[in-house]
Amino acid sequence: MDVFGVVAMSAAIVAATRPTLREITFAAAGFLVAHVLRDRHLLAKALRKRGRSAPICGSCEEEDTQSVLRSEHVISDLAALRATIPSGLSGTCVDDAPKVIDHLDEQMVGFVRRSPFVQLATVDSAGQPFVSPKGDKPGFVEVVGEGVALRIPDRPGNRLVFGLQNALQGSRRVGLCFVIPGNETTLRVGGQVTLSRDPELLKRHAARGLEPKLLLHIEIGHAFFHCAKAYLRSQMWKPESWPAEVYRVRFGPYFHSSKHMGEALDASVDQHYGEVARAVRGERAEPD
């Protein structure tokens, strides 16, 4: 379909459904994102075919070797990995590591109930991993039964739903990393995922006047606490180590070559974030 066909079809849809300005903005943004991702995927695929993606060189004599991996130093099997990092008392893999269990014990349940933030890892049908942040008030993730499963409500986001698509079309397994602010230990969990839109469950997970459209139900296959070293080195929870200024990220340039249109999109995004912040403060219902 050409551009005029897309415009005509879009006009017909708008006339029939009478969407809100925000829905029109998100629909247009989603259309553009899809085309950008498609183009970048095709470009990356072409580069891989030409051997320009992370090249490995057997005898590189070029001056610029920053983008080249020397083949004699590449780790390509488990034996080479273990020769580099020998196993210790913690075990050799998930199956024999003493601290890895197949459910949530009492202190793990306590950690989940105090966590306002979790990273959700999924893998698509091509084996490409994705990581998505999920957050709300502590306890927004429900512990099911005696720590055998978890339920995570899907709050409104950018509607790309990469992770949710992977839950249906990919490996159907997820990895989770729970964080508590100020706590230098993290909880890692993994297992089989199912998507549900059970009305009773959605009602139970409503927040700020809005029910989620669906939730993720995860049957736990493994769970363990991760050591604190990464947080100690990064000083993540020490305010004095934080940047003096907020690093501002703008989305406009990804959607528009026109600076004016890009700035208009960023202003719309900022306005929407402001409405979400108001909802978090209890000043309004959360926008869908």
Summary of the structure (lengths in Angstrom):
residues: 288
radius of gyration: 22.9
end to end distance: 30.4
largest distance: 65.8
contacts: 695
relative contact order: 0.10
helix: 39%
strand: 21%
